[in-house]
Amino acid sequence: MISPLRRVLVTVPFALLALGTVTGCGGEGTDTSCSINSCTVTFDRGVDASASILGVKAELVGVKGDQVTLNVAGQTVTVPVNGEEQAEGFNVSVQSVTQDNVVVKISQGGGG
């Protein structure tokens, strides 16, 4: 018979592994770095770039001047460089725009 403490010690790592899978990130034309409630995504410009992060899809739609248009969880949002907007319960901020890529931070907690 397994003691309750031993059962917890065996179960917790598997629960954390499952949580890590849910919050995992990755995509096409992107480089991602995620924690439990936020991801920094570097989108390549000039390609169809998208990432699956925090359980939703984030896509780079376009860049015009210092305005970046993204689709996050099905909602299109335009965010200025160094600015922040909300989309479907996520805070979306644009950290930088270069000729080659766009760096965006997406975190849980927006007003949706």
C-alpha positions in Angstrom: 0.0 0.0 0.0 1.3 3.5 -0.9 1.3 6.2 1.8 -0.5 9.5 1.0 2.8 11.4 1.1 4.4 9.0 -1.3 1.4 9.3 -3.6 1.7 13.1 -3.6 5.5 12.9 -4.3 4.8 10.6 -7.3 1.8 12.6 -8.6 3.2 16.2 -8.4 5.9 15.8 -11.1 3.4 14.4 -13.6 1.0 17.2 -12.9 3.8 19.7 -13.4 4.8 18.0 -16.7 1.2 18.2 -17.9 1.1 21.9 -17.0 4.3 22.5 -18.9 2.7 20.9 -21.9 -0.3 23.1 -21.7 1.8 26.3 -21.5 4.2 25.1 -24.1 5.0 27.3 -27.1 6.3 27.1 -30.6 5.4 27.9 -34.2 6.3 28.6 -37.8 8.6 31.6 -38.5 9.0 32.3 -34.9 11.3 32.0 -31.9 9.5 31.7 -28.6 10.4 31.8 -24.9 7.6 31.1 -22.4 7.0 31.0 -18.7 3.8 29.9 -17.0 1.8 33.0 -17.8 3.7 34.8 -20.5 5.6 34.3 -23.8 8.0 36.5 -25.7 7.7 35.8 -29.4 10.1 36.9 -32.1 8.2 36.9 -35.4 10.1 36.7 -38.7 9.0 39.4 -41.1 8.2 38.6 -44.7 6.8 35.1 -44.0 3.5 33.7 -42.6 4.6 33.7 -38.9 2.5 32.3 -36.2 3.0 30.6 -32.8 0.9 28.5 -30.5 1.3 30.0 -27.0 -0.6 29.8 -23.7 -3.2 27.7 -25.4 -4.0 30.1 -28.2 -2.6 31.0 -31.7 -0.8 34.3 -32.2 -0.1 35.6 -35.7 1.8 38.5 -37.1 -0.6 40.2 -39.6 1.5 43.2 -40.6 3.7 46.2 -39.7 3.0 49.7 -40.8 5.5 52.3 -39.4 5.6 51.7 -35.7 2.2 50.0 -35.6 2.1 46.2 -35.4 -1.1 44.3 -36.2 -1.5 40.8 -34.6 -4.2 38.3 -34.4 -4.3 36.8 -30.9 -6.9 34.1 -30.0 -8.9 35.2 -33.1 -9.0 38.9 -32.2 -7.1 41.4 -34.4 -5.3 44.1 -32.4 -2.9 46.9 -33.5 -0.2 47.8 -31.0 2.4 50.6 -31.3 6.1 49.8 -30.6 6.6 50.1 -26.8 2.8 50.1 -26.3 0.3 47.6 -24.9 -3.2 46.5 -25.8 -5.5 43.8 -24.7 -6.9 40.9 -26.8 -9.2 38.1 -25.5 -7.8 38.1 -22.0 -4.2 38.7 -22.9 -1.9 41.7 -22.6 -0.1 42.2 -25.8 3.0 44.5 -26.0 5.4 45.2 -28.8 9.0 45.3 -27.6 10.8 46.0 -30.9 10.5 46.1 -34.7 13.4 45.7 -37.1 13.6 45.0 -40.8 13.9 41.3 -40.1 11.6 40.6 -37.1 9.1 41.8 -34.5 9.4 41.0 -30.8 6.1 40.7 -28.9 5.3 39.8 -25.3 1.9 38.2 -24.7 0.8 37.5 -21.1 -2.4 36.3 -19.4 -4.4 38.8 -17.5 -5.9 41.2 -20.0 -9.5 42.4 -19.9 -10.7 40.3 -22.9 
